[in-house]
Amino acid sequence: MNLLHPDRLDRLAREYALGTLHGGARRRFERLLREAPLTMRVVAAWQERLGVLAAGVPEMQPREQVWQGVQQRLFAAPRSAAPAGGLWARLAGVFAPRVWGGALAGLLVAIVALRLEPQWLGLETSSEALPQSYVGLLVSDAGNATLLASSRRHGRSITVKVLQPLEVPAGKVARLWALPRDGAPFFVGEVPARGSATLGLPDSAEKLFFTVARLGLTVEPAGGDARAPAAPFVASGHCVKLW
């Protein structure tokens, strides 16, 4: 099985970045990361996109009872008999560097755990882990991650990020197309040769991309008819729903 096939690599990189790739499949993919630089670029593109989405998740503050529970476990005195030696011996035991070092380390672990895995203590919110979006990663014939496109499910715009500068000769433009499962491709918008851009949509992404399976990119004469692609696709990839 060729793991570097564009469609398969795109799917595996997405699952790896999301953390849903497990077991032997994950180990094989991590070995591929060390052996094939292309794999790392595709994963980096997905991690960047997902990182932007994750930044939109509101920060959570644990309940006061959670902090009280953490403090009780870390700093509460044991119920066993007090150590011999009187008050000074007990104080020396409490303020020993080893005790405080362990307590602070435990507190740090607890904070990180609460921030990253709030479901452990029932702190997860009812909101989605990621904003509901349509996302596409377009890969060139050479297997290079070329363009990242994303749109909120009920939004009326789509954001594109050029991952590898496009060769767009004078008098030509790069155009993004949506390819429905059934029906003819339709024009999404013109893409810059490098950098990022936000393209307006005539309707919500949900209505436009609900049946779209893939996205394609062409380089064709400027000012031409945008009702259908006028040149072969220089990059293409799956259009997936993140929800």
C-alpha positions in Angstrom: 0.0 0.0 0.0 1.4 3.4 -1.1 1.1 5.7 1.9 2.4 8.6 -0.2 -0.6 8.6 -2.5 -2.0 12.1 -2.2 -5.5 11.1 -1.0 -4.3 8.5 1.4 -1.5 10.8 2.8 -4.0 13.7 3.2 -6.4 11.4 5.2 -3.6 9.9 7.4 -2.0 13.4 8.1 -5.4 14.8 9.1 -6.1 11.9 11.5 -2.5 12.1 12.9 -2.9 15.9 13.5 -6.3 15.3 15.2 -4.9 12.5 17.3 -7.3 9.9 16.0 -4.6 7.7 14.4 -3.8 4.9 16.8 -1.9 1.6 17.1 0.1 0.1 14.3 -1.2 2.7 11.8 0.2 5.5 13.9 3.6 3.8 14.3 3.8 3.2 10.6 2.9 6.8 9.9 5.5 8.1 12.4 8.1 6.0 10.6 7.0 7.7 7.4 7.4 11.1 9.0 11.1 10.3 9.6 11.7 9.0 6.1 9.6 11.3 3.8 9.9 15.1 4.3 6.6 15.5 2.3 4.7 13.8 5.1 5.9 16.3 7.6 4.8 19.2 5.4 1.3 17.8 5.0 1.0 17.2 8.8 2.3 20.7 9.5 -0.3 22.2 7.2 -3.1 20.3 9.1 -1.6 21.2 12.5 -1.5 24.8 11.5 -5.1 24.8 10.4 -6.4 22.9 13.4 -4.4 25.1 15.7 -6.2 28.1 14.3 -9.5 26.4 14.9 -8.6 25.4 18.4 -7.7 29.0 19.2 -11.4 29.8 18.7 -12.4 27.5 21.6 -13.2 29.7 24.7 -10.8 29.2 27.6 -12.3 27.4 30.6 -11.9 28.2 34.2 -12.3 25.2 36.6 -14.9 25.4 39.4 -13.8 26.6 42.8 -14.6 23.1 44.2 -12.0 21.7 41.8 -9.2 23.9 43.2 -10.2 23.1 46.7 -10.0 19.4 45.9 -6.5 19.8 44.4 -5.3 21.8 47.5 -6.9 19.3 49.9 -5.1 16.4 48.2 -1.7 18.2 47.9 -1.5 20.1 51.2 -3.8 18.5 53.7 -2.0 17.0 56.7 -2.1 13.2 57.0 -4.5 11.7 59.5 -2.0 9.4 61.0 -0.2 10.2 64.3 2.0 13.3 64.3 5.7 12.6 63.9 7.8 12.6 67.0 9.9 15.6 67.9 7.2 18.1 68.7 6.2 21.3 66.8 9.5 22.2 65.3 10.0 18.7 63.9 6.5 18.9 62.3 7.2 22.3 60.8 10.6 21.1 59.4 8.8 18.2 57.7 6.2 20.5 56.2 8.7 23.0 54.8 11.3 20.4 53.6 12.4 21.1 50.0 11.5 17.6 48.9 7.9 18.0 50.1 7.4 21.4 48.5 9.0 20.3 45.3 6.7 17.3 45.0 3.7 19.4 45.9 4.5 22.0 43.2 5.1 19.4 40.6 1.8 17.7 41.5 0.0 21.1 41.2 1.6 21.8 37.8 0.5 18.4 36.5 -3.0 19.0 37.8 -3.2 22.4 36.1 -2.0 21.0 32.8 -4.4 18.1 33.1 -7.4 20.4 33.8 -6.4 22.6 30.8 -5.9 19.8 28.3 -8.4 17.1 29.5 -11.2 18.8 31.4 -13.5 15.8 30.8 -11.6 14.0 33.5 -13.4 16.1 36.1 -16.6 16.7 34.2 -15.5 20.2 33.1 -16.1 19.9 29.4 -18.5 22.3 27.8 -21.4 21.6 25.5 -19.7 23.5 22.7 -17.9 21.6 19.8 -14.2 20.8 20.3 -13.6 22.6 17.0 -15.8 25.2 15.1 -18.0 23.4 12.6 -16.2 24.0 9.3 -15.6 22.7 5.8 -11.9 22.2 5.2 -9.9 21.3 2.1 -6.2 20.6 1.6 -5.2 20.7 -2.0 -2.1 18.7 -3.1 -0.2 19.1 -6.4 0.5 16.2 -8.8 4.0 16.1 -7.3 2.5 15.4 -3.8 3.2 18.9 -2.4 0.6 20.5 0.0 -0.3 23.6 -2.0 -3.5 25.2 -0.7 -5.5 25.1 2.5 -9.1 26.3 2.3 -11.7 26.5 5.1 -15.1 28.0 5.8 -17.4 28.0 8.8 -20.4 25.8 8.3 -22.9 28.7 8.3 -20.5 31.4 7.1 -20.6 33.2 3.8 -16.9 33.4 3.1 -14.0 31.0 2.7 -10.4 31.6 3.8 -7.6 30.3 1.6 -3.9 30.0 2.5 -1.3 29.3 -0.1 1.2 26.8 1.4 3.5 26.8 -1.6 3.8 29.8 -4.0 1.8 29.3 -7.2 3.3 29.8 -10.6 0.8 32.2 -12.2 2.1 33.7 -15.4 1.2 37.3 -16.5 -2.3 37.5 -17.9 -3.5 34.4 -15.9 -5.2 33.8 -12.6 -5.5 30.9 -10.1 -9.1 29.8 -9.6 -10.6 27.6 -6.9 -13.3 25.2 -7.9 -15.7 23.0 -5.9 -16.4 19.5 -7.3 -19.7 18.1 -6.1 -20.3 14.3 -5.9 -23.0 14.7 -8.6 -23.0 17.6 -11.0 -20.6 20.0 -12.7 -17.8 21.9 -10.9 -18.6 25.5 -9.8 -16.4 28.5 -9.3 -15.5 29.5 -5.7 -13.1 32.4 -6.2 -9.7 33.6 -7.4 -6.7 32.7 -5.3 -3.6 34.8 -4.8 -0.2 33.4 -5.9 1.0 33.5 -2.3 -0.2 34.4 1.2 -3.8 34.3 2.3 -7.1 35.7 1.3 -10.8 35.6 2.3 -13.2 35.0 -0.6 -16.9 35.9 -0.4 -19.5 33.3 -1.1 -22.9 33.8 -2.7 -24.6 31.6 0.0 -23.7 29.8 3.2 -21.0 27.2 3.1 -23.5 24.6 4.3 -25.6 25.1 1.2 -22.7 25.4 -1.2 -20.4 22.6 0.0 -22.8 20.0 1.5 -22.4 17.7 -1.5 -18.9 18.8 -2.5 -16.4 15.9 -2.3 -13.3 17.6 -3.6 -11.7 21.0 -4.4 -9.6 21.8 -7.4 -7.2 24.6 -8.4 -6.6 25.8 -12.0 -4.4 28.4 -13.6 -6.2 29.9 -16.6 -6.5 33.1 -18.6 -7.8 36.1 -16.6 -11.1 37.5 -17.6 -12.2 34.2 -19.1 -15.5 32.4 -18.5 -15.7 31.2 -14.9 -18.6 28.9 -15.4 -16.4 25.8 -15.9 -12.6 25.0 -15.5 -10.7 26.1 -18.6 -7.5 24.3 -17.7 -6.4 21.1 -16.0 -6.2 21.1 -12.2 -2.8 21.9 -10.9 -3.8 20.8 -7.3 -6.8 19.0 -5.8 -7.9 17.5 -2.6 -10.8 16.3 -0.4 -13.3 18.7 1.0 -14.2 17.4 4.5 -16.6 18.4 7.3 -15.2 19.0 10.7 -18.1 18.1 13.0 
